[in-house]
């Protein structure tokens, strides 16, 4: 049970609770991008009004972590990063924008040593006195999501800004909002009745590999040990957020992986099937004829796959253990 004396002085601002938001993200059939953007922005403002104390709580917990456990000073945190994906990615963004300069450590230093907001969106983030590494999947773009009847997280290209000594932006080609590479039994059941386009399957794109590598890169950056590569931006049509595509239908530009540079499939980052599948990607395998034209044979594919992996390893866009997993999977490919 709750210790009534311990928490007697704790109070919370009144407002909507989590249950009031269940299933309430706007979903509109046959929408226009403008309608989606307006509805989702209104939803986000409602969310922020309901969570006014979150950031103070987060800062207090962070400062407590830095103090270590009672009697175990060696357990004190040395490098503290704040990262989140989707809704929590938005929390990280909001902290950088509105609270980093205000909620500080007792001696005045930053609460966090670095930030990684992922799969969220908003206006270009400001420079602060610690590294910020923003990560967006292709699926966060309005032009990719609107056919699904939901809004993108970003608004046009307003999130983009130049690199600086403390900022990087990585837009990841082919990456969906959520990973389906290793689905849970619950997800399999939930998506069981979602029809996919003919010949397609749920995407095997490894979101987690990208996040693993970039979080490690951010950690080294925050400690002053290494500077990450320049930002990677998707190629778009003029100044719009319409993503340009290669001959296989995959996004051009951005952070590249074996899935885009040694492709076996056409990746769809947001599957236009409405709820609950919009935040999952799908892929349609390339036919044998196209694979033979591209690689010659399976050994030719593996050679190209290895070259792409080497580039990713050199840039810090994949960890060695994840690269080995991808290499072993490539050994099983045949056509």
N, C-alpha and C positions, 0 to 999 in steps of 0.2 A: 504494500500500500504506500501511499504518498505520506512523507513526513510533514505533517501539517505545521509544525513549529519551524522547520527549516525553510519552508517556502511561504511562510505567513506574510512576509513583506513583498512578495513578488506579485506584480500586477501586470496586466496586458491591456493594451488599447482595445476597445470594443470594435467589432467589425465582422465581416464575413469570415467563415471558417472554410477549411479545405473541402468539406463535404458540399459546401455551396457552389464550388467550382467544378464538381464532378461532371464530366461530359459536356462542359459548357464552352469549350473552344469553338468559335464560330465555324459553321459548316453550311455552305450555300451551294445549291445546285445551279448549274449554268451561270456562274458568276462572271463579273468582269474583274480584272486585277484591281481596279480602283475600289470596288465594293469590298473585296477581300481585305485590302490594306486598311481601309477605314474600320471595318468590323474588328479586325485583329488588334489594331492600335487601341481601340476603345476597351477591348478585353484586357490588354496588358495594363492600361491605366487603372482599371478596376482591381486588378491583382495587386498592383503596387499600393493602392489605398488600403488594401486589406492586410498588408504586411509591413507596417511602419517600423516595427521594432527589430526586424530580422537582422539588420546590419549591426546594430549595437550588440546583439547576442553573438553574432559571428565574431566580431572584434574581441569581445570578452573571452570567448572560448580560445581564440588564437593566442591571446596574451597569456592565458592559463597554460596552454601547451608549451609556451616558451619557458615557463617557470619550472617545468619538469614535475615529476611525481614526488610527493612528500617522502623525504629520506633517500631519494634517488636523483641527485643532481645531475648524474651522467645521462639521465633520460631526457634532459632538456632538448628541445628542438633546435637544430642548427640552421636548417633552411626550411622555411615554411612557405608553401605555395598555395594559392587559391585557384582551383580549377572547377569547372562545371560543364555539363552538356545539356543543351535544350533549355528548359526552364531554369535550371541552376546555372547554366551558362549566362542567362540573362541577369541572374543575381550577381555573378562575378563582374559583368559589364557595369551594372549599376553601382557596384562598390567602387570600381575604378573611377567612374564619372563623378560620383557625388560624395563618396565617403573616404576615399584613400587619404585625402589631404586633411581630413577632420578627425577621423577615428585613428589615433596613433598609439604607440606604445608609451608607457609612463615616462620614459626619458625623451620622447619626441620622435623616435624613429618610426619607420613604416611597420604596420602590423604584419604585412606579408612581404616576402622577398621577391615575389613574382606572381603574375596572373596568367591564366590560360582560359579565357572564355571560349567555349566551343558550341557550334550548332545553334547559335543565337543570332542576334543582329541588332542594328541600330546605327545612329550617326557615328562617324569616325571617332575613335577613342582618342583622348588626349595623351600627351606624353606625361608620365609621372616619374618619380625618382627610383623606380624599380622596373625590370623588364616586363613587358606585356606581349604575349604571343596569342593572337586571335586565330582560331581555326574554324573554317566554314566548309561544310560539304556542299557539293553541287546542289543538293536538295534544298538548301536554304534560300535559293534564288526564287523570286516571285515568278519569273518566267518559266521555271521548272515545275513549281507547285500549283499554279493557279488552275491548271486543267483537272486537278484532283479535288477542286472545290475548297481548298484551304489556302491561307495566306503564307507567303514566304516570310522568313524571319527578317531578311534584309529588305531595304527600300531602295530599289535601283542600285546604284553604285555608291551611295552616300557613305557607306562604311569604309570605303577605300581612302587611303592617305599614304603619303611617302614614308619610307623607312626612316628610322632614326636610331640613335645609339640604344634606345630602349623600346623599340616597337618593331614587330613583324606581323604580317598577315599571310596566312596560308589558306588558299581556296583549293579544295581537294577534288580533282576530277573523278567523277564516278561514285562519289561517296554519298550514301543515303543518310537520312536523319537518324535512323536506327539500324544496327547491324543485324543481319539474318544469317550470318555465316554459320553460327552454331546456335540454332534456336532452341529455347527451352520447350519442354513439353507443353507448358501453358500457352506459349506463343503459337506452337503448332496447332493446338486446338482452336485458339482464337482466330487464326488465319485459315482454318481448314476450308471454310466455305467461300473464301475470297477468290473469285475467278481471275486467273492470270491470262494475259494475251497468249494466243496459240503458240506453242513451242517455248514459252518462257518459264522460268522458275524463279524462286526468290533469290536475291543476289547473294553471292558468296564473297563480296568485296570485304576485305579485312579492316573495318573501321578501327578496331582495337590495335592493330599493328601501327597505324598512323598515330593514334593517341599515345601509345607506348613510347614511340620514338621521339615525338615532339615534347612530351612531358620530361623525358630525360634530357633533351636539348635545353629546355627552359631551366631545368635545375642547374645544369652546368653554367648557363648564362647568368643565372642569379648569383652563383658563387664566384663569378668573374673568371671562370676557367676556360670558356670558349664563347665565341660569337656565332650565332646561327646563320645559315645562308640567307640571302635576300628573300624578300617576300615572293610568293608564287601566286599569280593571278590568272584566273580563267580568261580565255579570249572571248570577247563579246562583240556583238554587232554595234559598231559605233559607240555612242555613249549610253546605250541601253544595257539592260541586264540579260538580253537574249544570248544564250550561250552558243558559240559556234562549235560545229561538230566535224569530225574527220570522216574518212570514207567508210568507217565501220559504225558510225553513228555515235561515237563516244566524244565527250567534251574535249576541246582543245585547250592547251595551256594549263595553268594551275600546277599544283603539286602532283607529280606523275608517279605512277606505280606500275608494277608488272601487269596489272589489270587493264591499263590503258596503253602502255607502250609495248607490251607483248600480249595483245588481246586474244582471248578465246571466245568472247561474247560481246554483244552490244549491251551496254549498261544503261538502265533507266533508273535515275536516282530517286524519283518519286513516282510510284506506280499509280496511274490514274484510275483507281477503282473506288475512291471514296473511303470512308471509314470502314474498318480500322487499318487499311493497308497503305494509306498515303505516305506515312513516314517510313515505310520499308521500300527498298529498291528491288528491282527485278532484273534479270538478264536473259537474253536470248542467245544461245550458243550459235557461233558462226558455223555454217555448213562445212563439210569436209572439203568441198571444192575451193572455198575461200581460204581455208587454212593451208591447203597445199599451195595455192597461189601466193600466199603471204610468206610461208616458211619452207616450202619444199616438202619437208617431212617432219616427224616428231622430233628428230634430233636437231633439225634446224630451228624448231621452236625452242628447244631447251637451250641452245646456244644464245638465242636472242633474249630469252628469259634471264639467263645468267648475266648478260651484259647490262640489262636493266637493273638487276639486283645490285650489281657492283656500283652503278651510279647512285642508287638509293643509299647504299651503305656509306659511300664517300660523302654524301650530303648530310648524313644523319637522319634520313627519312625512314629508316627501318632499323630495328635492333638486330644484332647478329643471330640471336636465337629465333626470332621471327623470320628472318631471311632463310635460315636453314629449313624451317617448316615449309616455306613457299617452295624452296628448291626440291624438297622431297615430294611435294605434291606435283611439281612439274615432271618428275620422273615417271609418274603414273599416266601422263597424258599420251594418248595414241590416236592417230587418225590416218 
